[in-house]
Amino acid sequence: MQRDLIDNLLMQSLPASPRSRRLALVTETYPPEVNGVAMSMARLVNGLHERHHDVQLVRPRQTIAADTHRPSRFEEVLTGGWPIPRYPNLRMGLPARRTLVRLWSLRRPDAVHIATEGPLGWSALQAARHLHLPVTTDFRTNFHAYGQHYGIGWLTRPILAYLRKFHNQAQCTMVPTDALRAELAARGFDRLHVVGRGVDTRLFDPAKRNSALRRTWGAHDDDLVLAYVGRLAAEKNLDAVLAAHEAMHALRPNTRLLFVGDGPLREALRARCPQAIFAGHRSGDDLAAHYASADVFLFPSLTETFGNVTTEAMASGLPVVAFDSAAAGQWIAHGRNGQLAAGADLPAFVRAALPLAGDAALRACLGAAARETACRIDWRSVVVRFESIVSQVIDSGSPGLMLSPVPLRA
């Protein structure tokens, strides 16, 4: 009830039909690349376009096939890029300050929004400041938290210093959760405002459960399928997935483990758990069927700023086991619509998962409540929130604009 009241007050405070804006959005990742930033940026761009804003998307050029067959619903400016080491399917944008200064001098946007902090993002920030354009940014990836997983922990402080310098040059920085806003504020980040993430509950739906798909995994109707969806990489804390599977398998031998996604740890995970199913990258209805056809969702990452897969799993009617952070911390109430592990240790994650091993009624109850929660997480309200903040930045003309943060969870 209190949550609904907050949502209603938020929607009443946002303009229903703002005037059209000319917005330049800069990102170094975009579909068909598969990651949370790319997918949520596509939702934002499409939502702004549908609300009649003049959208210019600036991004690195991808493969020829991807860029040739993309429908031209809005203007796209393609820049140079290079593959990211160990992630050849992802590209990082090359510096393009001069190009952007020329582009925005000839056709001046009302505001520039920068989603990523790489070389292209930095170029866009400098170009916009040179032209005295309003700038907003997103904090979407905890790069500074990755160092411990790749043996470069000594880089944490300089990376954090760069991110702080980057974002504090903008009129505001948008973050997906109240918890992240508080964390970054304590680290010296200024002008932070919460803009959540939505979920497509028409795409991700329990009705897409598919017994035939389960049989391809070697799973029968009464088997227990544990699913993980995401990058197979060190920063995702996948040891906890393997530990939870081992403990649940000991209680219920007909337990299967499903990995959806790819990454540098795929072969190492296959060697450690040869009986696991590795489905690779999935998208659209196929991805939705993989979620809905599982029984429990395991997501132990501690480096997410949000983690779209959490709300996608909830929309699919799955009980989620996660640490109390990011999207899980925002939307899951332990024992009511999912299971949360306190702290950050592996045994806590396993303890949170174990009750789901042999209790079908508990899984059904938590899954139904998770679906009900997800149906309140709407992309339209996210786009309207973004739109309202950017409009206030444009209209104020002040680099010190401070908006009252609106909590996303009662």
C-alpha positions as CSV (number, residue, x, y, z in Angstrom):
1,M,0.0,0.0,0.0
2,Q,2.7,2.5,1.0
3,R,4.7,1.5,-2.1
4,D,1.7,2.2,-4.3
5,L,1.2,5.6,-2.7
6,I,4.8,6.6,-3.4
7,D,4.4,5.5,-7.0
8,N,1.2,7.5,-7.4
9,L,2.8,10.6,-5.9
10,L,5.8,10.2,-8.1
11,M,3.7,9.9,-11.3
12,Q,1.5,12.9,-10.2
13,S,4.7,15.0,-9.8
14,L,5.9,14.2,-13.3
15,P,4.7,16.0,-16.4
16,A,2.4,13.9,-18.6
17,S,3.1,15.7,-21.8
18,P,6.3,17.6,-21.8
19,R,7.4,19.5,-24.8
20,S,9.6,17.7,-27.2
21,R,13.4,17.9,-26.5
22,R,16.4,17.4,-28.8
23,L,18.5,14.8,-26.8
24,A,21.9,13.4,-27.6
25,L,22.4,10.0,-25.8
26,V,26.0,8.6,-25.8
27,T,26.7,5.0,-24.9
28,E,29.6,2.6,-25.7
29,T,27.3,-0.4,-25.7
30,Y,24.0,-1.1,-27.4
31,P,22.0,-4.1,-28.7
32,P,22.7,-6.5,-30.3
33,E,25.4,-6.5,-27.7
34,V,24.1,-8.5,-24.7
35,N,24.5,-6.8,-21.3
36,G,22.4,-4.9,-18.9
37,V,23.6,-1.4,-19.9
38,A,22.9,-2.1,-23.6
39,M,19.4,-3.5,-23.0
40,S,18.3,-0.7,-20.6
41,M,19.7,2.0,-22.9
42,A,17.7,0.5,-25.7
43,R,14.6,0.7,-23.6
44,L,15.3,4.3,-22.7
45,V,16.0,5.4,-26.2
46,N,12.9,3.7,-27.5
47,G,10.8,5.2,-24.7
48,L,12.0,8.7,-25.4
49,H,11.4,8.3,-29.1
50,E,7.9,7.1,-28.5
51,R,7.3,10.1,-26.3
52,H,8.1,12.3,-29.3
53,H,11.6,13.5,-28.3
54,D,14.2,14.1,-31.1
55,V,16.7,11.4,-30.1
56,Q,20.3,11.3,-31.4
57,L,22.1,8.1,-30.4
58,V,25.9,8.3,-30.4
59,R,27.6,4.9,-30.1
60,P,30.6,2.9,-31.5
61,R,30.1,1.1,-34.8
62,Q,29.4,-2.6,-34.3
63,T,29.6,-5.4,-36.9
64,I,28.5,-4.5,-40.4
65,A,25.5,-6.9,-40.2
66,A,24.3,-5.4,-36.9
67,D,24.5,-1.8,-38.2
68,T,23.2,-2.6,-41.7
69,H,19.9,-4.3,-40.6
70,R,19.0,-1.9,-37.7
71,P,15.7,0.0,-38.4
72,S,16.2,3.8,-38.6
73,R,13.7,4.9,-36.0
74,F,15.9,7.8,-34.8
75,E,19.2,9.3,-35.8
76,E,22.4,7.3,-35.0
77,V,25.9,8.6,-35.1
78,L,28.5,5.8,-35.4
79,T,32.0,6.3,-34.1
80,G,35.1,4.2,-34.1
81,G,35.7,1.5,-31.6
82,W,37.8,-1.5,-30.6
83,P,37.0,-4.9,-29.0
84,I,37.3,-5.1,-25.2
85,P,39.9,-7.6,-24.1
86,R,38.4,-11.0,-23.2
87,Y,35.0,-9.7,-24.4
88,P,35.4,-9.7,-28.2
89,N,31.7,-9.2,-28.8
90,L,31.8,-5.9,-26.9
91,R,33.4,-2.7,-28.2
92,M,34.8,0.4,-26.5
93,G,34.4,3.7,-28.2
94,L,37.4,5.6,-29.5
95,P,37.9,9.3,-28.5
96,A,35.7,11.6,-30.8
97,R,35.8,15.0,-29.2
98,R,36.4,17.0,-32.4
99,T,33.7,15.1,-34.2
100,L,31.1,15.7,-31.5
101,V,32.0,19.4,-31.2
102,R,31.4,19.8,-35.0
103,L,28.2,17.7,-34.9
104,W,26.7,19.5,-31.9
105,S,27.8,23.0,-33.2
106,L,25.8,22.4,-36.4
107,R,22.8,20.9,-34.7
108,R,22.8,21.8,-31.0
109,P,21.0,19.4,-28.7
110,D,19.0,20.6,-25.7
111,A,21.0,18.2,-23.5
112,V,23.6,15.5,-23.7
113,H,23.1,12.3,-21.6
114,I,26.2,10.0,-21.2
115,A,25.6,6.4,-20.2
116,T,29.2,5.1,-20.1
117,E,32.5,6.5,-18.8
118,G,34.9,5.2,-21.5
119,P,36.9,7.2,-24.1
120,L,33.8,8.0,-26.1
121,G,31.9,9.1,-23.0
122,W,34.8,11.3,-21.8
123,S,35.0,12.9,-25.3
124,A,31.2,13.6,-25.2
125,L,31.6,15.1,-21.7
126,Q,34.4,17.4,-22.9
127,A,32.6,18.4,-26.1
128,A,29.4,19.2,-24.3
129,R,31.2,21.3,-21.7
130,H,33.1,23.1,-24.5
131,L,29.8,24.0,-26.1
132,H,28.1,24.9,-22.7
133,L,25.5,22.2,-23.2
134,P,23.6,20.7,-20.2
135,V,25.1,17.3,-19.3
136,T,23.6,14.4,-17.4
137,T,25.3,11.0,-16.8
138,D,24.5,7.5,-15.7
139,F,26.4,5.5,-13.1
140,R,25.7,2.0,-14.5
141,T,28.8,-0.2,-13.8
142,N,30.9,-0.7,-10.7
143,F,34.2,-0.8,-12.6
144,H,36.1,0.1,-9.4
145,A,34.7,-3.1,-7.7
146,Y,36.1,-5.4,-10.4
147,G,39.8,-5.1,-9.5
148,Q,39.7,-7.7,-6.7
149,H,38.4,-10.3,-9.2
150,Y,41.2,-9.7,-11.8
151,G,44.2,-9.2,-9.5
152,I,44.3,-5.4,-10.0
153,G,42.9,-4.3,-6.7
154,W,45.5,-1.6,-6.5
155,L,43.6,0.2,-9.3
156,T,40.4,0.6,-7.3
157,R,41.3,4.0,-5.9
158,P,42.5,5.6,-9.2
159,I,39.4,4.2,-11.0
160,L,37.1,5.5,-8.4
161,A,38.9,8.9,-8.6
162,Y,38.4,9.0,-12.3
163,L,34.7,8.1,-12.1
164,R,34.1,10.7,-9.4
165,K,35.9,13.4,-11.6
166,F,33.8,12.3,-14.6
167,H,30.4,12.4,-13.0
168,N,31.0,15.5,-10.9
169,Q,31.4,17.5,-14.1
170,A,27.8,16.8,-15.0
171,Q,24.7,18.6,-13.8
172,C,23.4,15.4,-12.4
173,T,24.3,11.7,-12.2
174,M,21.5,9.1,-12.3
175,V,21.8,5.9,-10.3
176,P,19.4,3.0,-10.2
177,T,18.9,2.5,-6.4
178,D,18.8,4.4,-3.2
179,A,21.5,2.3,-1.8
180,L,23.9,3.1,-4.6
181,R,23.1,6.8,-4.2
182,A,24.0,6.7,-0.6
183,E,27.2,4.7,-1.3
184,L,28.4,7.1,-4.0
185,A,27.5,10.2,-2.0
186,A,29.7,8.9,0.9
187,R,32.5,8.6,-1.7
188,G,32.3,12.2,-2.8
189,F,29.9,12.0,-5.8
190,D,27.6,15.0,-6.2
191,R,24.1,15.7,-7.5
192,L,22.9,12.1,-7.5
193,H,19.3,11.2,-8.4
194,V,17.6,7.9,-8.4
195,V,16.2,6.6,-11.8
196,G,15.3,3.0,-11.5
197,R,15.1,0.3,-14.2
198,G,11.9,-1.3,-15.5
199,V,11.1,-4.8,-16.7
200,D,9.0,-6.1,-19.6
201,T,6.4,-8.2,-17.9
202,R,4.8,-9.1,-21.3
203,L,8.0,-10.6,-22.5
204,F,9.1,-12.2,-19.2
205,D,6.1,-14.2,-18.1
206,P,5.6,-17.5,-16.2
207,A,3.2,-18.6,-19.0
208,K,6.3,-19.2,-21.2
209,R,7.3,-22.2,-19.2
210,N,8.1,-25.0,-21.7
211,S,8.2,-28.7,-20.8
212,A,9.8,-29.5,-24.2
213,L,12.6,-27.1,-23.5
214,R,13.2,-28.6,-20.1
215,R,13.5,-32.0,-21.7
216,T,16.3,-30.8,-23.9
217,W,18.1,-30.0,-20.6
218,G,17.5,-33.6,-19.4
219,A,15.0,-32.2,-16.8
220,H,11.6,-33.8,-16.2
221,D,8.7,-32.0,-14.7
222,D,9.5,-33.1,-11.1
223,D,13.2,-32.2,-11.4
224,L,14.6,-29.0,-9.9
225,V,16.3,-26.6,-12.3
226,L,18.5,-23.8,-10.9
227,A,19.2,-21.1,-13.3
228,Y,21.8,-18.3,-13.6
229,V,21.6,-15.7,-16.4
230,G,24.4,-13.4,-17.1
231,R,28.1,-13.0,-18.0
232,L,30.3,-16.0,-17.0
233,A,33.0,-13.9,-15.5
234,A,35.0,-13.6,-12.3
235,E,33.2,-10.5,-11.1
236,K,29.8,-12.4,-11.0
237,N,30.9,-14.4,-7.9
238,L,29.9,-17.7,-9.6
239,D,31.6,-19.9,-6.9
240,A,28.4,-19.2,-4.9
241,V,26.2,-20.6,-7.7
242,L,28.3,-23.8,-7.8
243,A,28.2,-24.1,-4.0
244,A,24.4,-23.6,-3.8
245,H,23.9,-26.2,-6.5
246,E,26.2,-28.7,-4.7
247,A,24.3,-28.3,-1.4
248,M,20.9,-28.4,-3.0
249,H,21.8,-31.4,-5.1
250,A,22.9,-33.2,-1.9
251,L,19.4,-32.7,-0.6
252,R,17.6,-33.4,-3.9
253,P,19.6,-35.5,-6.4
254,N,17.4,-34.6,-9.3
255,T,18.6,-31.0,-9.2
256,R,20.0,-29.5,-12.5
257,L,22.1,-26.3,-13.0
258,L,21.5,-24.1,-16.0
259,F,23.9,-21.3,-17.2
260,V,22.5,-18.9,-19.7
261,G,25.1,-16.5,-21.1
262,D,28.8,-16.7,-22.0
263,G,32.1,-15.3,-21.0
264,P,35.7,-16.1,-20.1
265,L,34.9,-18.6,-17.3
266,R,32.7,-20.9,-19.4
267,E,35.2,-23.7,-19.9
268,A,36.4,-23.5,-16.2
269,L,32.8,-23.8,-15.0
270,R,32.3,-26.7,-17.4
271,A,35.3,-28.5,-16.0
272,R,34.1,-27.9,-12.4
273,C,30.5,-28.9,-13.1
274,P,30.4,-31.0,-16.2
275,Q,26.8,-32.0,-15.6
276,A,25.6,-28.3,-15.9
277,I,23.7,-27.1,-19.0
278,F,25.4,-24.3,-20.9
279,A,22.8,-22.6,-23.1
280,G,24.9,-19.7,-24.3
281,H,23.5,-16.3,-25.2
282,R,19.7,-16.2,-25.5
283,S,17.4,-13.3,-26.3
284,G,13.8,-12.3,-26.8
285,D,11.1,-15.0,-26.4
286,D,13.8,-17.7,-26.3
287,L,15.4,-16.1,-23.2
288,A,12.0,-15.6,-21.7
289,A,11.3,-19.3,-22.1
290,H,14.6,-20.2,-20.5
291,Y,13.8,-18.1,-17.4
292,A,10.2,-19.4,-17.1
293,S,11.2,-23.1,-17.6
294,A,13.6,-23.0,-14.6
295,D,12.5,-23.3,-10.9
296,V,14.9,-21.2,-8.9
297,F,17.1,-18.2,-10.0
298,L,20.5,-17.9,-8.4
299,F,22.3,-14.5,-8.7
300,P,25.2,-14.0,-6.3
301,S,26.9,-11.0,-8.0
302,L,28.1,-8.2,-5.6
303,T,29.3,-5.9,-8.3
304,E,26.0,-4.9,-9.9
305,T,24.7,-1.3,-9.9
306,F,21.2,-2.9,-10.6
307,G,21.2,-6.3,-12.3
308,N,18.3,-6.4,-14.8
309,V,18.3,-10.2,-14.7
310,T,17.0,-10.1,-11.1
311,T,13.7,-8.4,-12.1
312,E,13.5,-10.4,-15.3
313,A,13.6,-13.6,-13.2
314,M,11.0,-12.2,-10.8
315,A,8.7,-11.3,-13.7
316,S,9.1,-14.9,-14.9
317,G,7.7,-16.1,-11.6
318,L,11.0,-17.5,-10.2
319,P,12.0,-17.3,-6.5
320,V,15.3,-15.4,-6.6
321,V,18.3,-16.1,-4.3
322,A,20.6,-13.1,-4.2
323,F,22.6,-11.0,-1.8
324,D,20.9,-7.9,-0.3
325,S,22.2,-5.4,-2.9
326,A,21.4,-3.7,-6.2
327,A,18.0,-4.7,-7.7
328,A,17.6,-7.6,-5.2
329,G,18.1,-5.2,-2.2
330,Q,15.6,-2.8,-3.8
331,W,12.8,-5.2,-4.7
332,I,13.1,-8.4,-2.7
333,A,11.8,-8.9,0.8
334,H,13.4,-11.9,2.3
335,G,10.9,-14.8,2.7
336,R,8.1,-12.9,1.0
337,N,9.0,-12.7,-2.7
338,G,12.5,-14.2,-2.7
339,Q,15.5,-15.1,-0.5
340,L,18.2,-12.7,0.5
341,A,21.6,-13.5,1.9
342,A,23.0,-11.1,4.5
343,G,26.6,-9.9,4.2
344,A,28.7,-11.0,1.3
345,D,29.9,-14.5,2.2
346,L,29.3,-17.7,0.3
347,P,27.8,-19.8,3.2
348,A,25.1,-17.1,3.7
349,F,24.1,-17.5,0.0
350,V,23.9,-21.3,0.3
351,R,21.9,-21.0,3.5
352,A,19.4,-18.7,1.7
353,A,19.1,-21.1,-1.2
354,L,18.7,-24.4,0.7
355,P,15.1,-24.0,1.9
356,L,14.0,-23.9,-1.8
357,A,15.5,-27.4,-2.5
358,G,12.7,-29.5,-1.2
359,D,9.8,-27.2,-0.7
360,A,7.7,-26.8,-3.8
361,A,5.0,-24.8,-2.0
362,L,7.6,-22.3,-0.8
363,R,8.9,-21.9,-4.3
364,A,5.4,-21.4,-5.8
365,C,4.5,-18.8,-3.1
366,L,7.7,-16.8,-3.5
367,G,7.6,-17.0,-7.3
368,A,4.0,-15.7,-7.4
369,A,4.8,-12.9,-5.1
370,A,7.9,-12.1,-7.2
371,R,5.8,-11.8,-10.3
372,E,3.3,-9.5,-8.5
373,T,6.2,-7.2,-7.5
374,A,7.7,-7.2,-11.0
375,C,4.4,-6.1,-12.5
376,R,4.8,-2.8,-10.6
377,I,8.2,-2.1,-12.1
378,D,7.2,-0.3,-15.3
379,W,9.5,1.0,-18.0
380,R,7.2,3.9,-18.8
381,S,7.5,5.4,-15.3
382,V,11.3,5.1,-15.6
383,V,11.4,7.0,-18.9
384,V,9.1,9.7,-17.5
385,R,11.3,10.0,-14.4
386,F,14.4,10.4,-16.7
387,E,12.5,12.9,-18.9
388,S,11.5,15.0,-15.9
389,I,15.0,15.2,-14.5
390,V,16.6,16.1,-17.9
391,S,13.9,18.7,-18.5
392,Q,14.6,20.3,-15.1
393,V,18.3,20.4,-15.8
394,I,17.7,22.1,-19.2
395,D,15.3,24.6,-17.8
396,S,17.4,25.5,-14.7
397,G,20.6,26.2,-16.6
398,S,22.3,25.7,-13.3
399,P,25.2,23.2,-12.7
400,G,24.2,23.1,-9.1
401,L,20.6,21.8,-9.6
402,M,19.5,19.7,-6.7
403,L,16.3,17.6,-7.0
404,S,14.6,15.9,-4.1
405,P,15.5,12.2,-4.3
406,V,12.4,10.0,-4.6
407,P,12.7,6.6,-2.9
408,L,11.8,3.6,-5.0
409,R,10.9,1.3,-2.1
410,A,8.9,2.0,1.0
